[in-house]
Amino acid sequence: MKLKKYLVRALHRLQKGPGYTYKELLVWYCDNTNTHGPKRIIKEGPKKKLIWFFLTLLFASLVFWQWGILINTYLSYNVTSSLSIGFKTMKFPAVTVCNANPFKYSEVKPLLKELDRLIEAALERILQPENSSDTVSPPLDLELWNQIPLVLIDEQDKDNPVILDIFETNQTAVGNERGMDNETRKKYKLAVKLCSHPGSENCTYRNFSSAAQAVTEWYVLQSTSILSKVPLHDRIRMGYQAEDMILACLYGAEPCNYKNFTQIYHPDHGNCYIFNWGMDEEALNSSNPGAEFGLKLILDISQQDYIPYLSSAAGARLMLHQQKSFPFLKDQGIYAMAGTETSIGVLVDELERMGYPYSDCTMNGSDVPVKNLYSQYNTSYSIQACLRSCFQNHMVEICGCGHYMFPLPEGVNYCNNEDYPGWAYCYSLLRSSIKQRQICIDSCKETCNDTQYKMTISMADWPSEASEDWIFHILSYERDMSTNVTLDRNGVIKLNIYFQEYNYHTISESAATTIVWLLSSLGGQFGFWMGGSVLCLVEFGEIIIDSLWITIIHLISWCKGLQQRRARARYPDVPPTVSELVEAHTNLGFQHETGLVEAHTNLGFQHEAGGAGPGAQALPPEPGTPPPNYDSLRVQPLDTLSPDSDTD
């Protein structure tokens, strides 16, 4: 009932206002709207009416075009970056220091003895082939060599490359056999041969422009396979200990020592030590800017105990980073050179990114589909941790084992030549795969809030020639309780790390387009081109509703007309009314139409004949309560009158 009342009211409103047809509705809208233009269409002459119709259509199209551009701009969620400068007391950054050499050679030499003999013999054959001997005492472990061999390769003919094995006198690939004389060797470059499994022809060759690069890469792969089988506690023992590496420490005016550092094991650099990491204690604040209020360190890197073929650079590797974040020194660390005093002035940049939908950043990594393998260190999320975790997961999935340089998922072992002979081939293909790299880039997200430390680095020789004697005596005595000098310029490094100033830069993002901007821009365009407002849009919505009601009324009328047409199809003529049907039964002289007269005539004829024929069944049914039968009102048909009626 409520719906019916509502429809009746809507019908009454249409009767009073717009009308029943679309034309009446359109004329009513143009005459009553507050939008400029439509009124002139119905009130001007034919020519001006055409002009105003064209102008209104043109400017309405411009409005919708501009609206589309504005809405698309808003939905693109662009941001603007603003730079603000603040001044406050800041937390001193976490400082991670490592030795460029991961292990003491004296500790790890028994594990790498055969590997060193192989590379020495290979270099002798490469550099001095005329002096090399095929027999070496004791014999070389060629099984270790054949797992990942070094070869000489000449690719001047790409379709027919010439490949020579260093420990064989004949060629091991296609081409004519040649001896390895000096003239021939000039065309060859050293390469690392990687095969999917021993004896397989499915191999790839990593070429290098310099033999030094090839030797380093080969040694890293072989040593990785060897060290991956060594337990973690043994690797920590073979690295540089904090009490041996950190000779002196001073933070501001407060003395410190190696006990103020947190030790972690880093696969690239062995034992690393972090100052002010904030894991167990509250992070330290810097009281003032300047070198006097920073961190001062003296380190001993013991360069004489470096692994000769693994570490070609000597010095300390250090990195400044946020508290509770993992240090990725290979990507973000810097070197400090031995025999120098390195001063590092720090400036702070704080980055504040907007989240979804303005950027695809994450607050804590919980919405990243990659499992963070560095969470075992209880560190915060970073994109470097995500990328390495993603690579390690792909390595485990494709190669069946994990790489030594990254943390392991649960229940997975590190790759090595004995258990996984083709791991180096698989690792090489995976590392050079652009597809796998892009998958990790698409899966990982930047952090929404980040702190970056910009460093200004300066160096000077330390200690000076005039002071090195007494400084080395004191440092040697403090470390070894020895009166002899056990330190030299090639092994000591002095570091000064401090804030240059307390001014910090905050780079924050804000929405370039807001809902307020969108509404004001839409209204501005509508008002400029059409002279309209929000009320004009309400009027336009009103006419749309009215047109819908008119459509509903037309549909109802069409349905009723359809029902009437179907009813007429069952009766060739107009169906008789009830009164006509009653009169046909009670008054045989009543004639409604020609067909009814004929029916009554046939009825009278059959009655006189004294029988009821088939025509009697054609009469309509007799109503339940017929009206009174008045003989005075009965009109007899002419053909039923007797001949004597005229005489009467």
Secondary structure, DSSP 8 states (H G I E B T S, - for coil): -HHHHHHHHHHHHHHHTT-SSHHHHHHHHHHH--STTHHHHHHS-HHHHHHHHHHHHHHHHHHHHHHHHHHHHHHTT-EEEEEEEEE---B--EEEEEESSSS-HHHHHHHHHHHHHHHHHHHHHHH-TTT--S--SS---HHHHHHS-EEEEE-SSTTS-EEEETT-SSB-SSS------HHHHTT-EEEEEEESSTT-S-EEEEE-SSHHHHHHHHHHHHHHHHHTTS-HHHHHHHS--HHHHEEEEEETTEEE-GGGEEEEEETTTEEEEEES--SSS---B-SSSSGGGSEEEEEE--GGG--TTT----SEEEEEE-TT----HHHH-EEE-TTEEEEEEEEEEEEE---TTT---BSSSTT-SS--GGGGGT----HHHHHHHHHHHHHHHHHSSB-TTS---TT--B--TTT-TTHHHHHHHHHT-HHHHHHHHHH---BSEEEEEEEEEEEEESS-TTTHHHHHHHHHHHHH--SS----TTTEEEEEEEEEEEEEEEEEEEESS-HHHHHHHHHHHHHHHH---HHHHHHHHHHHHHHHHHHHHHHHHHHHHHHHHHHHHH-SS----HHHHHHHHH-TT--SSHHHHHHHHHHHHHHHHT---GGGGGS----SS-----GGG----GGG--GGGTT-
